[in-house]
C-alpha cells in the first residue's frame, strides 16, 4: 500500500484547492471522457484535458484496483 502524506488543509485552501473524493470508477470516467462540442473554445478544451490528465494521474498513483 502506498504511503500517504497528510496535507495541511489551510495550505491547500490557499492554493485554491478543495477536498474532493472520487471512487476509481468516477476517476476512470473523468480520465477517458471529454464532452466538449466542436465549437468549444480552445481554453475550455485545454481545461478539459487538464482534468482528464489529473484524473488519470490519480488513478495511476493509487493503483487500478482502488
N, C-alpha and C positions, 0 to 999 in steps of 0.2 A: 504494500500500500504506500503511495507517495506521501511524503511528509508535507504537512500543511503548515503554512506560516500565518500566524494571526495578523490581521491588518488593523490599523488604527482607524476607527470609523471617522474621526474628525479629519484626518489627513485625506481619506478617500472623498469625503464630502467637499473638502477644499479643492480637490481636483475635478469636481463636478460629477463624481460617480455616485451611483445609488446601488444599494444591495438588490440583487435580482437572482432568484434561484429558479433554475430550469432543469427539468429532467433530461436525460440523454435523448429521448425521442424529440423533445422540443428543440434541442440544440442541433440534432441531425436535420430537422426541417429548416431551421434558420440557415444552416451551413449550405444547404443544397437548393433552396428555393429563392427565386427572385420574382417579384410580382410587378416589376417595372414595365410600363407600357412603352410602345415605340416612341411616343412623344415625351417621355420623361427626360428632364434636364440632365445634363452630364453630372452636375453636382449631386443630384439625387441618386443617380446610378453609382457614383463613387461611394456615397454613404451606404447604399445597399451592399456594395462589395465589401466595405469595411465590416459591416455587421456579419456577413457571411464568413469573412476571414476570422473574426473573433469567435464566432460560434464553433468553427472548425478547430481553432486553436484550443478552445476549452475542451472539446471532445478529445483531442489528442492528449492534452495534459492529464486528463482524468481517466483515460482509458476507454475503450469501446464498450465495455460492459456496464458502465455506470450511467 
